[in-house]
């Protein structure tokens, strides 16, 4: 039983940042703010990016 609690604790620690990011993104969408679209990389630049 204690082993299961420790495993759950570790999984919660690992998953906490992802859950926070997910909650923040859904909260922003509910407020009506549109997330900016990802900027496409243009390969024509002198640095190659």
mmCIF file of the N, C-alpha and C atoms, coordinates in Angstrom:
data_MODEL
# 
_entry.id   MODEL 
# 
loop_
_atom_site.group_PDB 
_atom_site.id 
_atom_site.type_symbol 
_atom_site.label_atom_id 
_atom_site.label_alt_id 
_atom_site.label_comp_id 
_atom_site.label_asym_id 
_atom_site.label_entity_id 
_atom_site.label_seq_id 
_atom_site.pdbx_PDB_ins_code 
_atom_site.Cartn_x 
_atom_site.Cartn_y 
_atom_site.Cartn_z 
_atom_site.occupancy 
_atom_site.B_iso_or_equiv 
_atom_site.pdbx_formal_charge 
_atom_site.auth_seq_id 
_atom_site.auth_comp_id 
_atom_site.auth_asym_id 
_atom_site.auth_atom_id 
_atom_site.pdbx_PDB_model_num 
ATOM 1   N N  . UNK A 1 1  ? 0.840   -1.213 0.000   1.00 0.00 ? 1  UNK A N  1 
ATOM 2   C CA . UNK A 1 1  ? 0.000   0.000  0.000   1.00 0.00 ? 1  UNK A CA 1 
ATOM 3   C C  . UNK A 1 1  ? 0.866   1.251  0.000   1.00 0.00 ? 1  UNK A C  1 
ATOM 4   N N  . UNK A 1 2  ? 1.935   1.218  0.826   1.00 0.00 ? 2  UNK A N  1 
ATOM 5   C CA . UNK A 1 2  ? 2.798   2.404  0.848   1.00 0.00 ? 2  UNK A CA 1 
ATOM 6   C C  . UNK A 1 2  ? 3.500   2.599  -0.496  1.00 0.00 ? 2  UNK A C  1 
ATOM 7   N N  . UNK A 1 3  ? 3.822   1.487  -1.144  1.00 0.00 ? 3  UNK A N  1 
ATOM 8   C CA . UNK A 1 3  ? 4.506   1.588  -2.436  1.00 0.00 ? 3  UNK A CA 1 
ATOM 9   C C  . UNK A 1 3  ? 3.604   2.276  -3.450  1.00 0.00 ? 3  UNK A C  1 
ATOM 10  N N  . UNK A 1 4  ? 2.315   1.937  -3.438  1.00 0.00 ? 4  UNK A N  1 
ATOM 11  C CA . UNK A 1 4  ? 1.380   2.568  -4.368  1.00 0.00 ? 4  UNK A CA 1 
ATOM 12  C C  . UNK A 1 4  ? 1.298   4.070  -4.106  1.00 0.00 ? 4  UNK A C  1 
ATOM 13  N N  . UNK A 1 5  ? 1.304   4.457  -2.838  1.00 0.00 ? 5  UNK A N  1 
ATOM 14  C CA . UNK A 1 5  ? 1.239   5.885  -2.518  1.00 0.00 ? 5  UNK A CA 1 
ATOM 15  C C  . UNK A 1 5  ? 2.492   6.600  -3.014  1.00 0.00 ? 5  UNK A C  1 
ATOM 16  N N  . UNK A 1 6  ? 3.651   5.969  -2.849  1.00 0.00 ? 6  UNK A N  1 
ATOM 17  C CA . UNK A 1 6  ? 4.894   6.602  -3.313  1.00 0.00 ? 6  UNK A CA 1 
ATOM 18  C C  . UNK A 1 6  ? 4.876   6.738  -4.830  1.00 0.00 ? 6  UNK A C  1 
ATOM 19  N N  . UNK A 1 7  ? 4.413   5.699  -5.527  1.00 0.00 ? 7  UNK A N  1 
ATOM 20  C CA . UNK A 1 7  ? 4.357   5.765  -6.987  1.00 0.00 ? 7  UNK A CA 1 
ATOM 21  C C  . UNK A 1 7  ? 3.400   6.868  -7.424  1.00 0.00 ? 7  UNK A C  1 
ATOM 22  N N  . UNK A 1 8  ? 2.241   6.953  -6.783  1.00 0.00 ? 8  UNK A N  1 
ATOM 23  C CA . UNK A 1 8  ? 1.289   8.016  -7.118  1.00 0.00 ? 8  UNK A CA 1 
ATOM 24  C C  . UNK A 1 8  ? 1.906   9.382  -6.866  1.00 0.00 ? 8  UNK A C  1 
ATOM 25  N N  . UNK A 1 9  ? 2.658   9.500  -5.766  1.00 0.00 ? 9  UNK A N  1 
ATOM 26  C CA . UNK A 1 9  ? 3.286   10.777 -5.444  1.00 0.00 ? 9  UNK A CA 1 
ATOM 27  C C  . UNK A 1 9  ? 4.281   11.185 -6.523  1.00 0.00 ? 9  UNK A C  1 
ATOM 28  N N  . UNK A 1 10 ? 5.107   10.227 -6.961  1.00 0.00 ? 10 UNK A N  1 
ATOM 29  C CA . UNK A 1 10 ? 6.111   10.529 -7.992  1.00 0.00 ? 10 UNK A CA 1 
ATOM 30  C C  . UNK A 1 10 ? 5.425   10.898 -9.299  1.00 0.00 ? 10 UNK A C  1 
ATOM 31  N N  . UNK A 1 11 ? 4.385   10.148 -9.664  1.00 0.00 ? 11 UNK A N  1 
ATOM 32  C CA . UNK A 1 11 ? 3.663   10.448 -10.900 1.00 0.00 ? 11 UNK A CA 1 
ATOM 33  C C  . UNK A 1 11 ? 3.036   11.833 -10.817 1.00 0.00 ? 11 UNK A C  1 
ATOM 34  N N  . UNK A 1 12 ? 2.492   12.191 -9.655  1.00 0.00 ? 12 UNK A N  1 
ATOM 35  C CA . UNK A 1 12 ? 1.885   13.514 -9.494  1.00 0.00 ? 12 UNK A CA 1 
ATOM 36  C C  . UNK A 1 12 ? 2.940   14.605 -9.648  1.00 0.00 ? 12 UNK A C  1 
ATOM 37  N N  . UNK A 1 13 ? 4.135   14.388 -9.100  1.00 0.00 ? 13 UNK A N  1 
ATOM 38  C CA . UNK A 1 13 ? 5.198   15.397 -9.223  1.00 0.00 ? 13 UNK A CA 1 
ATOM 39  C C  . UNK A 1 13 ? 5.603   15.559 -10.681 1.00 0.00 ? 13 UNK A C  1 
ATOM 40  N N  . UNK A 1 14 ? 5.686   14.429 -11.398 1.00 0.00 ? 14 UNK A N  1 
ATOM 41  C CA . UNK A 1 14 ? 6.096   14.516 -12.807 1.00 0.00 ? 14 UNK A CA 1 
ATOM 42  C C  . UNK A 1 14 ? 4.998   15.171 -13.638 1.00 0.00 ? 14 UNK A C  1 
ATOM 43  N N  . UNK A 1 15 ? 3.741   14.852 -13.352 1.00 0.00 ? 15 UNK A N  1 
ATOM 44  C CA . UNK A 1 15 ? 2.640   15.332 -14.189 1.00 0.00 ? 15 UNK A CA 1 
ATOM 45  C C  . UNK A 1 15 ? 2.194   16.741 -13.829 1.00 0.00 ? 15 UNK A C  1 
ATOM 46  N N  . UNK A 1 16 ? 2.602   17.253 -12.678 1.00 0.00 ? 16 UNK A N  1 
ATOM 47  C CA . UNK A 1 16 ? 2.110   18.557 -12.232 1.00 0.00 ? 16 UNK A CA 1 
ATOM 48  C C  . UNK A 1 16 ? 2.413   19.685 -13.226 1.00 0.00 ? 16 UNK A C  1 
ATOM 49  N N  . UNK A 1 17 ? 3.640   19.824 -13.750 1.00 0.00 ? 17 UNK A N  1 
ATOM 50  C CA . UNK A 1 17 ? 3.880   20.932 -14.698 1.00 0.00 ? 17 UNK A CA 1 
ATOM 51  C C  . UNK A 1 17 ? 3.013   20.841 -15.944 1.00 0.00 ? 17 UNK A C  1 
ATOM 52  N N  . UNK A 1 18 ? 2.843   19.609 -16.470 1.00 0.00 ? 18 UNK A N  1 
ATOM 53  C CA . UNK A 1 18 ? 2.015   19.455 -17.664 1.00 0.00 ? 18 UNK A CA 1 
ATOM 54  C C  . UNK A 1 18 ? 0.569   19.807 -17.365 1.00 0.00 ? 18 UNK A C  1 
ATOM 55  N N  . UNK A 1 19 ? 0.079   19.382 -16.210 1.00 0.00 ? 19 UNK A N  1 
ATOM 56  C CA . UNK A 1 19 ? -1.303  19.707 -15.839 1.00 0.00 ? 19 UNK A CA 1 
ATOM 57  C C  . UNK A 1 19 ? -1.467  21.211 -15.671 1.00 0.00 ? 19 UNK A C  1 
ATOM 58  N N  . UNK A 1 20 ? -0.462  21.871 -15.092 1.00 0.00 ? 20 UNK A N  1 
ATOM 59  C CA . UNK A 1 20 ? -0.557  23.319 -14.920 1.00 0.00 ? 20 UNK A CA 1 
ATOM 60  C C  . UNK A 1 20 ? -0.601  24.026 -16.268 1.00 0.00 ? 20 UNK A C  1 
ATOM 61  N N  . UNK A 1 21 ? 0.265   23.612 -17.182 1.00 0.00 ? 21 UNK A N  1 
ATOM 62  C CA . UNK A 1 21 ? 0.260   24.233 -18.510 1.00 0.00 ? 21 UNK A CA 1 
ATOM 63  C C  . UNK A 1 21 ? -1.071  23.997 -19.206 1.00 0.00 ? 21 UNK A C  1 
ATOM 64  N N  . UNK A 1 22 ? -1.621  22.787 -19.063 1.00 0.00 ? 22 UNK A N  1 
ATOM 65  C CA . UNK A 1 22 ? -2.900  22.480 -19.707 1.00 0.00 ? 22 UNK A CA 1 
ATOM 66  C C  . UNK A 1 22 ? -4.018  23.344 -19.130 1.00 0.00 ? 22 UNK A C  1 
ATOM 67  N N  . UNK A 1 23 ? -4.020  23.488 -17.798 1.00 0.00 ? 23 UNK A N  1 
ATOM 68  C CA . UNK A 1 23 ? -5.057  24.313 -17.170 1.00 0.00 ? 23 UNK A CA 1 
ATOM 69  C C  . UNK A 1 23 ? -4.918  25.765 -17.594 1.00 0.00 ? 23 UNK A C  1 
ATOM 70  N N  . UNK A 1 24 ? -3.687  26.263 -17.676 1.00 0.00 ? 24 UNK A N  1 
ATOM 71  C CA . UNK A 1 24 ? -3.487  27.660 -18.073 1.00 0.00 ? 24 UNK A CA 1 
ATOM 72  C C  . UNK A 1 24 ? -3.979  27.873 -19.503 1.00 0.00 ? 24 UNK A C  1 
ATOM 73  N N  . UNK A 1 25 ? -3.670  26.925 -20.398 1.00 0.00 ? 25 UNK A N  1 
ATOM 74  C CA . UNK A 1 25 ? -4.079  27.107 -21.792 1.00 0.00 ? 25 UNK A CA 1 
ATOM 75  C C  . UNK A 1 25 ? -5.596  27.047 -21.920 1.00 0.00 ? 25 UNK A C  1 
ATOM 76  N N  . UNK A 1 26 ? -6.243  26.116 -21.204 1.00 0.00 ? 26 UNK A N  1 
ATOM 77  C CA . UNK A 1 26 ? -7.700  26.041 -21.313 1.00 0.00 ? 26 UNK A CA 1 
ATOM 78  C C  . UNK A 1 26 ? -8.342  27.271 -20.675 1.00 0.00 ? 26 UNK A C  1 
ATOM 79  N N  . UNK A 1 27 ? -7.751  27.774 -19.585 1.00 0.00 ? 27 UNK A N  1 
ATOM 80  C CA . UNK A 1 27 ? -8.297  28.970 -18.943 1.00 0.00 ? 27 UNK A CA 1 
ATOM 81  C C  . UNK A 1 27 ? -8.203  30.164 -19.885 1.00 0.00 ? 27 UNK A C  1 
ATOM 82  N N  . UNK A 1 28 ? -7.076  30.279 -20.610 1.00 0.00 ? 28 UNK A N  1 
ATOM 83  C CA . UNK A 1 28 ? -6.936  31.389 -21.562 1.00 0.00 ? 28 UNK A CA 1 
ATOM 84  C C  . UNK A 1 28 ? -7.951  31.263 -22.681 1.00 0.00 ? 28 UNK A C  1 
ATOM 85  N N  . UNK A 1 29 ? -8.200  30.034 -23.144 1.00 0.00 ? 29 UNK A N  1 
ATOM 86  C CA . UNK A 1 29 ? -9.158  29.863 -24.230 1.00 0.00 ? 29 UNK A CA 1 
ATOM 87  C C  . UNK A 1 29 ? -10.554 30.222 -23.763 1.00 0.00 ? 29 UNK A C  1 
ATOM 88  N N  . UNK A 1 30 ? -10.879 29.899 -22.513 1.00 0.00 ? 30 UNK A N  1 
ATOM 89  C CA . UNK A 1 30 ? -12.212 30.226 -22.007 1.00 0.00 ? 30 UNK A CA 1 
ATOM 90  C C  . UNK A 1 30 ? -12.389 31.734 -21.901 1.00 0.00 ? 30 UNK A C  1 
ATOM 91  N N  . UNK A 1 31 ? -11.318 32.445 -21.565 1.00 0.00 ? 31 UNK A N  1 
ATOM 92  C CA . UNK A 1 31 ? -11.419 33.904 -21.458 1.00 0.00 ? 31 UNK A CA 1 
ATOM 93  C C  . UNK A 1 31 ? -11.577 34.554 -22.817 1.00 0.00 ? 31 UNK A C  1 
ATOM 94  N N  . UNK A 1 32 ? -11.287 33.816 -23.889 1.00 0.00 ? 32 UNK A N  1 
ATOM 95  C CA . UNK A 1 32 ? -11.462 34.369 -25.216 1.00 0.00 ? 32 UNK A CA 1 
ATOM 96  C C  . UNK A 1 32 ? -10.163 34.804 -25.864 1.00 0.00 ? 32 UNK A C  1 
ATOM 97  N N  . UNK A 1 33 ? -9.057  34.739 -25.125 1.00 0.00 ? 33 UNK A N  1 
ATOM 98  C CA . UNK A 1 33 ? -7.788  35.092 -25.749 1.00 0.00 ? 33 UNK A CA 1 
ATOM 99  C C  . UNK A 1 33 ? -7.390  33.958 -26.683 1.00 0.00 ? 33 UNK A C  1 
ATOM 100 N N  . UNK A 1 34 ? -7.111  34.308 -27.916 1.00 0.00 ? 34 UNK A N  1 
ATOM 101 C CA . UNK A 1 34 ? -6.637  33.281 -28.834 1.00 0.00 ? 34 UNK A CA 1 
ATOM 102 C C  . UNK A 1 34 ? -5.133  33.155 -28.676 1.00 0.00 ? 34 UNK A C  1 
ATOM 103 N N  . UNK A 1 35 ? -4.674  31.917 -28.581 1.00 0.00 ? 35 UNK A N  1 
ATOM 104 C CA . UNK A 1 35 ? -3.238  31.712 -28.493 1.00 0.00 ? 35 UNK A CA 1 
ATOM 105 C C  . UNK A 1 35 ? -2.616  32.059 -29.837 1.00 0.00 ? 35 UNK A C  1 
ATOM 106 N N  . UNK A 1 36 ? -1.496  32.773 -29.828 1.00 0.00 ? 36 UNK A N  1 
ATOM 107 C CA . UNK A 1 36 ? -0.884  33.147 -31.106 1.00 0.00 ? 36 UNK A CA 1 
ATOM 108 C C  . UNK A 1 36 ? -0.437  31.909 -31.859 1.00 0.00 ? 36 UNK A C  1 
ATOM 109 N N  . UNK A 1 37 ? -0.648  31.884 -33.172 1.00 0.00 ? 37 UNK A N  1 
ATOM 110 C CA . UNK A 1 37 ? -0.201  30.720 -33.941 1.00 0.00 ? 37 UNK A CA 1 
ATOM 111 C C  . UNK A 1 37 ? 1.315   30.636 -33.949 1.00 0.00 ? 37 UNK A C  1 
ATOM 112 N N  . UNK A 1 38 ? 1.866   29.436 -33.990 1.00 0.00 ? 38 UNK A N  1 
ATOM 113 C CA . UNK A 1 38 ? 3.335   29.319 -34.017 1.00 0.00 ? 38 UNK A CA 1 
ATOM 114 C C  . UNK A 1 38 ? 3.901   29.928 -35.282 1.00 0.00 ? 38 UNK A C  1 
ATOM 115 N N  . UNK A 1 39 ? 4.970   30.684 -35.121 1.00 0.00 ? 39 UNK A N  1 
ATOM 116 C CA . UNK A 1 39 ? 5.584   31.326 -36.277 1.00 0.00 ? 39 UNK A CA 1 
ATOM 117 C C  . UNK A 1 39 ? 6.345   30.286 -37.087 1.00 0.00 ? 39 UNK A C  1 
ATOM 118 N N  . UNK A 1 40 ? 6.067   30.182 -38.370 1.00 0.00 ? 40 UNK A N  1 
ATOM 119 C CA . UNK A 1 40 ? 6.836   29.227 -39.189 1.00 0.00 ? 40 UNK A CA 1 
ATOM 120 C C  . UNK A 1 40 ? 8.264   29.720 -39.385 1.00 0.00 ? 40 UNK A C  1 
ATOM 121 N N  . UNK A 1 41 ? 9.192   28.769 -39.376 1.00 0.00 ? 41 UNK A N  1 
ATOM 122 C CA . UNK A 1 41 ? 10.586  29.140 -39.611 1.00 0.00 ? 41 UNK A CA 1 
ATOM 123 C C  . UNK A 1 41 ? 10.775  29.407 -41.103 1.00 0.00 ? 41 UNK A C  1 
ATOM 124 N N  . UNK A 1 42 ? 11.439  30.523 -41.420 1.00 0.00 ? 42 UNK A N  1 
ATOM 125 C CA . UNK A 1 42 ? 11.768  30.744 -42.829 1.00 0.00 ? 42 UNK A CA 1 
ATOM 126 C C  . UNK A 1 42 ? 13.226  30.336 -43.010 1.00 0.00 ? 42 UNK A C  1 
ATOM 127 N N  . UNK A 1 43 ? 13.433  29.412 -43.942 1.00 0.00 ? 43 UNK A N  1 
ATOM 128 C CA . UNK A 1 43 ? 14.774  28.870 -44.146 1.00 0.00 ? 43 UNK A CA 1 
ATOM 129 C C  . UNK A 1 43 ? 15.633  29.779 -45.004 1.00 0.00 ? 43 UNK A C  1 
ATOM 130 N N  . UNK A 1 44 ? 15.116  30.953 -45.385 1.00 0.00 ? 44 UNK A N  1 
ATOM 131 C CA . UNK A 1 44 ? 15.869  31.835 -46.260 1.00 0.00 ? 44 UNK A CA 1 
ATOM 132 C C  . UNK A 1 44 ? 16.841  32.730 -45.488 1.00 0.00 ? 44 UNK A C  1 
ATOM 133 N N  . UNK A 1 45 ? 16.755  32.701 -44.162 1.00 0.00 ? 45 UNK A N  1 
ATOM 134 C CA . UNK A 1 45 ? 17.582  33.604 -43.373 1.00 0.00 ? 45 UNK A CA 1 
ATOM 135 C C  . UNK A 1 45 ? 19.062  33.292 -43.516 1.00 0.00 ? 45 UNK A C  1 
ATOM 136 N N  . UNK A 1 46 ? 19.919  34.273 -43.227 1.00 0.00 ? 46 UNK A N  1 
ATOM 137 C CA . UNK A 1 46 ? 21.370  34.039 -43.368 1.00 0.00 ? 46 UNK A CA 1 
ATOM 138 C C  . UNK A 1 46 ? 21.884  33.039 -42.341 1.00 0.00 ? 46 UNK A C  1 
ATOM 139 N N  . UNK A 1 47 ? 21.171  32.905 -41.187 1.00 0.00 ? 47 UNK A N  1 
ATOM 140 C CA . UNK A 1 47 ? 21.655  31.969 -40.171 1.00 0.00 ? 47 UNK A CA 1 
ATOM 141 C C  . UNK A 1 47 ? 21.157  30.549 -40.432 1.00 0.00 ? 47 UNK A C  1 
ATOM 142 N N  . UNK A 1 48 ? 20.299  30.379 -41.417 1.00 0.00 ? 48 UNK A N  1 
ATOM 143 C CA . UNK A 1 48 ? 19.849  29.045 -41.779 1.00 0.00 ? 48 UNK A CA 1 
ATOM 144 C C  . UNK A 1 48 ? 18.637  28.570 -41.006 1.00 0.00 ? 48 UNK A C  1 
ATOM 145 N N  . UNK A 1 49 ? 18.114  29.386 -40.099 1.00 0.00 ? 49 UNK A N  1 
ATOM 146 C CA . UNK A 1 49 ? 16.949  28.949 -39.321 1.00 0.00 ? 49 UNK A CA 1 
ATOM 147 C C  . UNK A 1 49 ? 15.661  29.396 -39.982 1.00 0.00 ? 49 UNK A C  1 
# 
